[in-house]
Amino acid sequence: MPIKRYGALRAAVVDRRIETSDTPHYQIHLRAAGVDYRAAVNVRSQQRPPELLYVAVDDFKHPILDRVRELPDGFTELSSDGTGAALDYIRGNLFQRQLMRPVPTAEPGPENDLGDFLDHYVRRALGDDAARAYVFGQAWGPEPTTPDKVFHFSPGNGVHDVHMNQGNSGRFADDDGVFQDGGLLLHFPGDAWVAIFLAFQSQSFHTDDVTGHTLPEVPGPGPTPGPGEPDHLVRIIGALANPVGPAPERETVTLLNASPAEIDLTNWQIADRAGNRHPLTGRLPAGDTLRVEVAPALLGNRGGTITLLDAQGLKVDGVAYTADQSTREGWTITF
């Protein structure tokens, strides 16, 4: 079943500590409206391989921020129905999967392990009254009779599971769910955002849309990507979300076949955040592009997501665009 009490904590950063125990975490002391919290961020997996996958997105821009900005100080429970501020690494198109890299838990020297990388960004928010951390995950507490074991405030209170929470294996599969992924967003003066996303290497990025459980992967058409190559053969490279002229407009999505082989697009689909889908047909030659006129209202002028699904319903590629990017009539958004 999905994790309980999923939500987001909006708070100021008070302190931080890199914990090196049998189950190491990066610990953050936060405070909101006079209440203390601790965010326990995993930096090592209990399953092999132990190194976590990590990506930090500087100057993060995404339509989800319109909902995140509305969150008040403190912890807010979030619905996992896909309509609010909840995170989903797969369906939300928050970042490009191939940008994630496995990072060592702890290594001698500066700026070379996961604790160092997290500290690099969190230190920027430390002591800045105008900066806010948004920690997505599962809440615990308050624990009236138990002081916090790391920062010793009372009552104990906090957020953990600050990582992807679907596509798990073994005993952790019980925590699977959609739109309940963890993450750390940092907001700085001048409306600058940094987004940090974490996942375990044992997790799958192809999951069921209802349960969040791992889907069996069916080999797709064309060659298998080699080391260092993108893990998708067809990419979304552009979208015309606001064509010139009155509604109904002829909105388009442009695809690129990045592989050296022709791809059969029969039964492939283009989907938006709401689950609306546009079917594809035909063949896309190697290295060629295809401009697809999609169904009306699939692309909105207020930001959104675009996801490409193959014939098995597995995600091939996904992008997101903001309202600002779609305000200029007639301009194609590039990804």
C-alpha positions in Angstrom: 0.0 0.0 0.0 1.2 3.6 -0.5 3.2 5.3 2.2 1.1 7.1 4.9 1.0 10.8 5.6 2.7 11.8 2.3 3.2 15.5 1.9 5.5 18.5 1.9 7.2 20.5 4.6 7.8 24.2 3.9 10.3 25.6 6.4 13.5 27.5 7.0 16.8 25.7 7.4 18.3 25.9 10.9 21.1 23.4 10.9 22.4 20.3 9.0 24.5 17.3 9.7 26.0 14.4 7.7 25.3 11.3 9.7 27.7 8.4 9.3 26.0 5.4 11.0 25.0 2.0 9.9 22.1 3.7 8.0 23.6 7.0 7.0 21.4 10.0 6.3 21.9 13.7 5.6 20.0 15.3 8.4 18.4 18.8 8.1 17.0 20.8 11.1 14.1 23.0 9.9 11.7 25.4 11.6 8.3 26.6 10.5 6.0 28.8 12.6 7.9 28.1 15.7 7.8 24.3 15.3 11.0 22.3 14.8 11.3 19.4 12.3 14.1 17.1 11.0 14.4 15.9 7.4 16.2 12.6 7.2 17.5 12.2 3.7 18.9 8.8 2.7 22.4 8.7 1.3 22.8 4.9 1.1 20.5 2.1 0.1 19.8 -1.0 2.2 19.7 -3.0 -1.1 22.4 -3.5 -3.6 23.9 -1.5 -5.2 24.2 0.8 -2.2 24.9 4.1 -4.1 21.8 6.3 -4.7 20.9 7.9 -8.0 21.1 11.7 -7.7 20.4 14.7 -9.8 20.3 18.4 -8.9 18.5 20.8 -11.2 19.8 24.4 -10.9 17.4 27.1 -12.0 14.5 24.6 -11.8 11.4 25.6 -13.9 8.3 23.4 -14.0 4.5 23.9 -13.8 4.4 22.1 -10.5 6.0 25.2 -8.9 2.7 27.1 -9.3 1.2 24.6 -6.8 4.2 24.4 -4.6 4.3 28.2 -4.1 0.8 28.0 -2.5 1.9 25.7 0.3 2.0 27.3 3.7 4.7 27.0 6.3 4.7 23.7 8.1 3.8 20.2 6.9 0.9 19.8 4.4 -0.5 16.4 3.6 -0.9 16.0 -0.2 -3.3 14.0 -2.3 -1.8 11.4 -4.7 -4.5 11.9 -7.4 -2.2 13.9 -9.6 -4.0 17.2 -9.3 -2.0 19.0 -6.6 1.6 19.6 -5.6 2.6 15.9 -5.2 5.7 14.8 -7.0 5.9 11.9 -9.4 9.3 11.2 -11.0 7.7 9.3 -13.9 4.4 11.0 -14.6 5.5 14.5 -13.6 8.4 14.8 -16.1 10.4 16.6 -13.4 13.8 15.9 -14.9 15.5 13.7 -17.6 16.1 10.3 -16.2 19.4 9.9 -18.0 20.8 12.8 -16.0 20.7 10.8 -12.7 24.1 9.4 -11.6 25.0 7.0 -8.9 26.9 8.8 -6.2 29.1 7.4 -3.4 27.8 7.7 0.2 31.0 8.9 1.7 34.5 9.6 0.2 37.5 11.4 1.6 37.9 15.0 0.4 35.4 17.8 -0.5 32.5 17.8 -3.0 32.8 14.1 -4.0 30.0 12.2 -2.3 26.2 12.5 -1.8 26.5 14.2 1.6 28.8 16.8 0.2 26.5 17.4 -2.8 23.4 17.9 -0.6 25.4 20.1 1.7 26.5 22.3 -1.1 22.9 23.4 -1.7 21.5 23.3 1.8 24.2 25.5 3.1 23.0 28.2 0.8 19.6 28.2 2.6 21.1 27.9 6.1 20.5 31.1 8.1 18.8 32.9 5.1 15.5 34.1 6.5 14.1 34.5 3.0 15.0 31.1 1.8 12.7 28.1 2.2 13.1 24.4 1.9 10.3 22.2 0.6 10.8 18.6 1.7 8.6 16.0 0.1 8.1 12.7 1.8 6.4 10.9 4.7 5.8 12.6 8.0 6.4 11.2 11.5 5.5 12.7 14.9 5.0 14.7 16.8 6.5 12.5 19.5 5.7 14.4 22.8 7.8 12.2 25.1 10.8 11.7 22.8 13.3 14.5 21.9 14.7 14.4 18.4 17.6 11.9 18.3 19.9 14.1 16.1 19.1 17.8 17.0 17.5 17.1 20.4 14.5 19.5 20.1 11.3 18.4 21.5 8.8 17.0 20.5 10.4 14.9 17.8 8.9 15.7 14.4 10.0 15.3 10.8 9.9 13.9 7.3 11.7 10.9 5.8 11.4 8.9 2.5 12.8 11.9 0.7 13.3 9.9 -2.5 11.4 8.1 -5.2 8.6 6.0 -3.6 7.5 3.6 -6.5 9.0 0.8 -8.5 10.5 -0.8 -5.4 11.6 -4.4 -5.1 11.4 -7.0 -2.3 9.9 -5.9 1.0 9.9 -2.3 0.0 7.3 -2.9 -2.8 4.6 -2.3 -0.1 5.5 1.4 -0.1 4.8 1.8 -3.9 2.4 4.4 -5.0 2.0 7.1 -7.7 2.3 10.8 -7.0 4.0 10.3 -3.7 7.7 10.7 -4.5 10.0 12.5 -2.2 12.4 15.3 -3.1 14.0 18.5 -1.9 13.2 21.9 -3.5 15.0 25.0 -2.3 13.6 28.5 -3.0 15.9 31.5 -2.8 15.4 35.2 -3.1 14.7 36.4 -6.6 12.5 33.4 -7.2 15.4 31.1 -7.9 14.7 27.3 -7.4 17.0 24.3 -7.0 15.5 20.8 -7.2 17.2 17.7 -5.8 15.8 14.2 -6.7 17.0 10.8 -5.4 16.3 7.2 -6.2 17.6 3.8 -5.4 19.3 1.8 -8.2 17.1 -1.1 -7.3 14.0 0.9 -8.3 12.3 0.8 -11.7 11.3 3.8 -13.8 8.5 1.8 -15.5 5.6 1.5 -13.0 1.9 0.8 -13.0 -0.2 4.0 -13.2 -2.5 2.9 -10.4 -0.3 0.9 -8.0 3.2 2.2 -8.7 4.5 -1.4 -8.9 7.2 -2.3 -11.3 6.0 -3.2 -14.8 7.5 -6.0 -16.8 9.7 -4.5 -19.5 9.1 -5.8 -23.0 12.0 -5.3 -25.4 11.1 -2.5 -27.8 11.9 -2.1 -31.5 15.3 -0.9 -32.7 18.7 -1.2 -31.2 19.5 -1.3 -27.5 21.2 1.9 -26.3 24.9 1.5 -25.5 27.0 2.9 -22.6 26.6 6.7 -22.4 23.7 6.8 -24.9 20.2 8.0 -24.0 17.9 5.3 -22.6 15.2 6.4 -25.1 15.3 6.1 -28.9 12.7 8.7 -29.7 12.8 12.1 -28.0 10.4 15.0 -27.7 12.3 18.0 -29.0 9.6 20.7 -29.5 6.0 21.7 -28.9 3.8 24.4 -30.3 1.3 24.9 -27.4 0.0 28.3 -28.5 -0.4 28.6 -32.3 -1.3 31.8 -34.0 -5.0 32.3 -34.4 -8.2 31.6 -32.5 -9.3 28.3 -31.0 -9.4 25.5 -32.0 -5.7 25.8 -32.6 -3.4 23.3 -34.4 -1.1 22.3 -31.6 1.9 20.1 -32.5 4.6 18.0 -30.8 7.8 17.3 -32.7 9.6 14.0 -32.2 13.2 13.0 -33.2 14.3 9.4 -33.8 17.8 9.6 -32.2 18.6 5.9 -33.0 20.3 4.5 -36.2 17.2 2.4 -37.0 13.7 3.1 -38.3 11.0 3.0 -35.5 7.5 1.7 -36.0 5.2 4.1 -34.0 2.1 2.0 -34.3 0.2 2.0 -31.0 2.5 4.6 -29.5 0.8 7.5 -27.7 1.4 11.1 -26.6 -0.1 11.8 -23.2 -0.6 14.9 -20.9 -0.7 15.2 -17.1 -4.4 14.6 -17.0 -4.1 11.3 -18.8 -5.4 12.4 -22.2 -3.8 10.5 -25.0 -3.2 11.0 -28.7 -2.4 7.8 -30.8 0.5 7.6 -33.2 0.9 5.6 -36.4 3.4 5.1 -39.1 7.2 4.7 -39.2 9.9 7.2 -38.2 13.1 6.9 -40.2 16.5 6.9 -38.4 17.6 10.4 -37.6 14.4 11.9 -38.9 11.8 14.2 -37.2 8.0 14.0 -37.1 5.7 16.9 -36.4 2.5 15.5 -34.9 -0.7 17.6 -34.8 -2.2 16.5 -31.5 -5.8 16.4 -30.3 -7.3 19.7 -29.2 -6.6 20.7 -25.5 -3.8 18.1 -25.1 -1.4 21.1 -24.8 -2.4 24.0 -22.6 -1.3 27.6 -22.5 -0.8 27.5 -18.8 2.1 25.0 -18.7 1.9 21.2 -18.7 3.6 17.9 -19.3 4.1 15.9 -22.5 4.9 12.2 -22.3 5.7 9.7 -25.0 4.6 6.1 -24.5 5.6 3.1 -26.6 3.3 0.3 -27.8 3.6 -1.5 -24.4 2.5 1.7 -22.6 6.0 2.3 -21.2 7.4 5.8 -20.9 10.0 6.6 -23.6 10.5 10.3 -23.0 8.8 13.1 -21.1 9.1 16.9 -20.9 7.4 19.8 -19.1 6.8 23.4 -19.9 5.7 26.4 -17.9 3.0 29.0 -18.5 5.7 31.6 -19.3 7.0 29.4 -22.0 3.6 29.1 -23.7 2.5 32.7 -23.6 4.2 33.8 -26.8 1.8 33.0 -29.6 3.3 31.1 -32.5 6.6 30.2 -30.9 7.7 26.6 -30.6 9.0 25.5 -27.2 12.2 23.5 -27.5 13.5 20.8 -25.2 
